[in-house]
Amino acid sequence: MDIQQIISDTNYSVRTQISLSPSLYRLIKKRAKSEDKSLAQLIREKVLAQLKREEEKKHSTKVELIRLTQKIREIRQSGRSGWAKVKNPHELIRKWRKEESKKREEMMAKALR
């Protein structure tokens, strides 16, 4: 359900009950009084604001992922990725591991001297 649908949905309110710790209740009651609102109205507004922030965050994350995916595609298509010249990536990785093992063995040999 869209946030706009939730905001415009004022037909047939559903009653609910929540439990608050005494300190949280006092804090919210004080805030509601200072804003000249009912406790329920303040809670509804805060819940809607939080849902809207989460929706916006989800949307911005999705936009960033799409942008990143497009950037990766552009790099791959341009041949600037660094992997364009690699014919067999598994062979390259094996080579790197072999070099890493050799360096580790040399370091161990130096440490044992």
VMD Tcl script that draws the C-alpha trace (Angstrom):
set ca {
  {0.00 0.00 0.00}
  {1.26 3.46 -0.92}
  {1.88 6.11 1.77}
  {-0.48 8.51 -0.05}
  {-3.25 5.91 0.13}
  {-2.64 5.50 3.85}
  {-2.75 9.25 4.45}
  {-5.98 9.68 2.48}
  {-7.60 6.65 4.14}
  {-9.74 8.37 6.79}
  {-12.84 6.21 6.42}
  {-13.75 3.82 9.20}
  {-10.91 4.23 11.68}
  {-9.79 1.04 13.39}
  {-9.17 1.27 17.10}
  {-6.02 -0.26 18.44}
  {-4.26 -0.41 21.74}
  {-0.55 -0.17 22.48}
  {1.35 -0.52 25.72}
  {3.91 2.12 26.62}
  {6.32 2.26 29.50}
  {5.40 4.97 32.03}
  {8.40 7.11 31.07}
  {7.65 6.85 27.33}
  {3.99 7.63 27.98}
  {4.93 10.77 29.96}
  {7.35 11.86 27.23}
  {4.81 11.44 24.42}
  {2.04 13.03 26.51}
  {4.29 16.04 27.21}
  {5.16 16.36 23.50}
  {1.50 16.09 22.49}
  {0.54 18.79 24.99}
  {3.31 21.11 23.80}
  {2.16 20.66 20.18}
  {-1.51 20.99 21.21}
  {-2.41 17.59 19.75}
  {-4.00 14.46 21.08}
  {-1.77 11.54 22.01}
  {-3.32 9.43 19.22}
  {-2.83 12.17 16.63}
  {0.82 12.61 17.56}
  {1.45 8.86 17.41}
  {-0.31 8.57 14.02}
  {1.74 11.46 12.59}
  {5.02 10.00 13.86}
  {4.21 6.53 12.50}
  {3.28 7.99 9.09}
  {6.44 10.10 9.04}
  {8.57 7.04 9.84}
  {6.85 4.94 7.16}
  {7.39 7.73 4.63}
  {11.10 8.00 5.53}
  {11.51 4.24 5.14}
  {9.74 4.34 1.76}
  {11.97 7.19 0.57}
  {15.08 5.37 1.79}
  {14.01 2.20 0.00}
  {13.41 4.19 -3.19}
  {16.76 6.01 -2.98}
  {18.55 2.69 -2.40}
  {16.83 1.24 -5.45}
  {17.83 4.29 -7.52}
  {21.45 3.99 -6.35}
  {21.54 0.28 -7.22}
  {20.16 0.99 -10.69}
  {22.74 3.75 -11.18}
  {25.55 1.44 -10.02}
  {24.37 -1.34 -12.32}
  {24.30 1.04 -15.27}
  {27.81 2.26 -14.45}
  {29.11 -1.31 -14.30}
  {27.50 -2.07 -17.67}
  {29.11 1.03 -19.19}
  {32.53 0.04 -17.87}
  {32.18 -3.53 -19.10}
  {31.03 -2.40 -22.54}
  {33.85 0.12 -22.85}
  {36.46 -2.53 -22.06}
  {37.96 -0.47 -19.22}
  {37.10 -2.99 -16.53}
  {40.55 -4.56 -16.41}
  {39.09 -7.99 -17.14}
  {38.71 -7.45 -20.88}
  {42.14 -8.97 -21.66}
  {41.69 -11.94 -19.32}
  {40.91 -15.03 -21.35}
  {40.56 -17.49 -18.46}
  {39.79 -15.89 -15.08}
  {40.12 -19.22 -13.23}
  {43.67 -19.60 -14.46}
  {44.51 -16.05 -13.35}
  {43.06 -16.67 -9.89}
  {45.07 -19.92 -9.57}
  {48.21 -17.96 -10.52}
  {47.47 -15.34 -7.85}
  {46.90 -18.03 -5.21}
  {50.14 -19.77 -6.16}
  {52.06 -16.49 -5.86}
  {50.39 -15.78 -2.53}
  {51.31 -19.24 -1.21}
  {54.91 -18.76 -2.32}
  {55.13 -15.40 -0.51}
  {53.60 -16.94 2.62}
  {56.16 -19.79 2.55}
  {59.00 -17.29 2.16}
  {57.73 -15.25 5.11}
  {57.46 -18.41 7.26}
  {60.98 -19.44 6.30}
  {62.33 -16.00 7.30}
  {60.45 -16.14 10.59}
  {61.90 -19.54 11.46}
  {65.53 -18.49 10.86}
}
mol new
graphics top color blue
foreach p $ca { graphics top sphere $p radius 0.5 }
foreach p [lrange $ca 0 end-1] q [lrange $ca 1 end] { graphics top cylinder $p $q radius 0.2 }
display resetview
